[in-house]
Amino acid sequence: MDNKSLLIRGGTVVSDSCASQIDLYVQSGRILAQGSPGSFDREHFTEVYDASGMFILPGLIDPHVHFDSPFMGSKTLHDFQTGSIAAAYGGITTVISFSTQGKGESIIENIENTNRIAEKQSLIDWGIHGIVLDAKEDTLSEIENLINSGYPTYKCFTTYRHSDRMVEDVDILSLLKVTARNNAMLMVHCENDAILEHNLKKVLSESNFESNLWINHAKSRPASAENVAIARIIDLMKEEVAPVYIVHTSTRESMGIIQDAINIGLPIHCETCTHYLVLTEDQLIGENGYQFICSPPLRKKEDNDALWLAVTNGPLEVVSSDDAGVPTVDRIKLGEGRFDKVPNGMPGIEPRFAVLYSQGVVKGRINLPRLVALTSTNPAKLFGLFPQKGHLGVGADADIVIFDPNSEGRISASTHHMNTDFSPFEGMNTTGNIRSVLCRGEFIIREGELIGTPGYGKLIRRRIDRTWLKRN
């Protein structure tokens, strides 16, 4: 890193608690100093960026993406190059993707193979979560080394028995025990497999196998499956108390279940995703409803409303994208006209900020500091990136988003930068525009133009500070 210096002046710097008129002094990839407007001598800097009228935000973090991930016979459409480009256009300067352990394989070896790909492709910084499919003794004995190597978070599933991904209760207890012994956090995809299988058979029977009715996907994966699975994880946490992060919560009832667990002192955390806040199962009714198949499925309007309240007041702490789109051709070919065979997942990494700002801040559901908390500061603290990332204080990485709130736009697959011909938010009107994005002091996006290069991003080895995992 060279010693060139940058002054970002005239803008409003937004943290997770306030917004203030502050000038930023950037050097060697970090925030060297903050100052009141006009307090720095402009002649001292290699470059001065006039951000008058702009909001200056810490680089966003998306802790839940699936780059280069195989699933249901397909592979997600974003690799680390195309995914990091789309992320940068959405103001994201750090992603945490997943690396799936094969049965009997080493988690760490799998992760390091993923890193070798990412280090050649990524324009922004990245981290990795392990996915645990086999919680047997060899895996459990590897987890301490996994954590010490900078990968303190790993995920398991309570469903997908049919594809050999489901982890049984007894193994989840073992995972909780080893998580409790170490500075780690277990992430859990919560849907009860028995309820899903029961309802799948029921829906297929009642529809007389008219499986092209895409709404049947939602009917076959009811809210009860998610609620029961979350409650079950909480029961297991009472036996082995360890930090747990529930991914992609989507139901109204789950918010109460999780809040009750917090109230009795359990270290449980949770996120939702952009699509669960603004889309409903009605999207599955249309001819292209197969494009909206994800798991858990899109829910009802009352679930949207409850999640917005939880985003504002808790227990939700993070809004991720769960970017996991698959090629349209694979959805059609592998789906064979049946809802239960369509590869699950939607793209969403680029529009996350635009949707949250336009549907959240502009509509008065959340304020801008809360948006920064949900998309930057909270994930940085929960996933072991803070204080390096997640804020613009002195010493932090100069991951910076320069946002113009005074423009209008519309989301469309024809204009976005994701590697797909489909947008779940097609036609949604938006307010504001991300002008420039810096990662560790270097422009990745400058005045709307991509100037970052593959290979600039670097692996961030993380270490969790339990201080940030305590629930008040």
C-alpha positions, 0 to 999 in steps of 0.5 A, a space after each residue: 500500500 502506497 502513502 498517497 492520501 485522500 481527503 473526503 470532505 463536505 459529506 455527512 458521515 453516518 454511523 450506526 448511531 448518528 449522522 454528522 458533518 465530518 471530513 475523513 483523512 484516508 491514508 495507506 488504506 485506513 481512516 487516519 483521522 476525522 475532522 470537523 468540516 474544513 479542519 484539514 489543509 487541502 494542499 496536504 492531500 494527494 487527492 480531495 474528493 468533494 462529497 457535498 450533499 452526499 452521505 458517507 457510509 462505512 462499506 457494507 458487509 453481506 455475511 450471507 452469500 453463496 458464490 460458486 455453490 453447488 445445489 440441486 444439480 446446478 451452481 449459483 450464478 455468481 463466482 467471486 469475480 461476478 459476485 464481487 462486481 455486483 456487490 461493489 455496485 451495491 456498496 458492499 466491500 466485504 462478503 462472507 460466502 460459504 464453503 460446503 464440506 463433503 461427507 468425510 472431507 476436511 472443512 479447512 481443506 475445502 475452505 482453502 480451495 475456495 480461497 485459492 479461487 477467490 484470491 484471483 477473482 475477488 475485487 473486494 474483501 471476503 471471508 468464509 463460513 464452513 458448512 458442516 454436513 458431517 458432525 462426527 468426531 473427525 469434524 468436531 476435532 477439526 473445528 478448533 483449528 478451523 476457528 484458530 485459522 480465522 473461520 469462527 462461524 459455520 453452518 448446519 441444516 435441520 432439513 435436506 435429508 434427501 440430499 444428505 445435508 441434514 444434521 441430526 439433533 444429537 450432532 447439533 448438540 455436539 456442535 453446540 458443545 464445541 462452539 461453546 468451548 471456543 470463540 465461535 458461533 453456529 449458524 443454523 438453517 431452520 426448517 423442520 424436515 419432517 413437516 416439509 416432507 409431510 406437506 410435500 406429499 400432501 400438496 403433490 397429492 392434492 394438486 393431482 401432480 399439477 406441480 407447475 403451480 409454483 405457489 405449491 412451493 410455499 404451501 409445501 414449506 409452511 411457516 410452522 416448519 420454520 417456527 418448530 425448527 427454531 424452537 427446537 434449536 432453542 431447546 437444544 441451546 438450553 442443554 448446551 449454551 453456545 452462540 447461535 445465529 439463525 439465518 434467513 428468518 421469514 415468519 411473524 411467529 419466529 420473531 416472538 420465539 427468538 425474542 423469548 429466548 433472548 429474554 431468558 438470556 440465551 445468546 441467540 442472534 438472527 437475520 432476515 433477507 431483503 426479499 422477505 421484507 418486500 416480496 410475498 408468496 404472491 410472486 409465485 403465482 405468476 407464469 415466471 413464479 419458478 424464479 421466486 423459489 427460495 427456501 424458506 419460501 416467500 411468506 405473506 404480507 403480515 410476515 413482511 410487516 412483522 419483520 419490518 418491526 423486528 428490523 426496527 426494534 429487534 430481535 433482527 440484527 442483520 439484513 443479508 441478501 442470501 444471494 444464491 441465484 441459479 441460471 434461468 436455463 437450469 431452473 427450467 431444465 432441472 425443474 421439469 415443470 415441477 415446483 419441487 425440482 426447481 433449484 432454490 435461491 434468488 440473486 439479490 446482492 446488488 439491490 440490497 441497499 437500494 431496497 432497504 434505503 427506498 423501502 425502509 429509510 424513505 418510507 420512515 420504517 427505519 432511519 439511516 443509522 439503523 440501516 448502517 447497523 443492519 448492513 455494516 456495523 452489526 455484521 462486523 461485530 457478530 462475525 469477527 470483523 470489528 473494529 477493522 470493518 463496520 465503521 469509519 472511526 480512526 484506524 478502521 479500514 477505509 471501506 467507504 460508500 459515497 451515496 447521493 440521496 437526491 436521485 431516482 431510479 428503477 431496479 431492472 435486470 436490464 441495467 443491474 450488474 448481477 450475472 443474471 437476466 432476472 431481478 426479484 425486484 424488477 420495476 421497483 422505484 428507488 431513491 438515491 444512487 451509490 456514486 463511489 465505493 472504496 475498499 481499503 482506500 482504493 476506488 472500486 466504483 468511481 462515479 458509477 464506473 467500475 475501476 476495481 480489478 480482480 485479485 485486489 480483494 483479500 481474505 479476512 481471517 476473523 476472530 469473534 469477540 464475545 463482547 458483541 455476542 452478548 444480548 442485552 
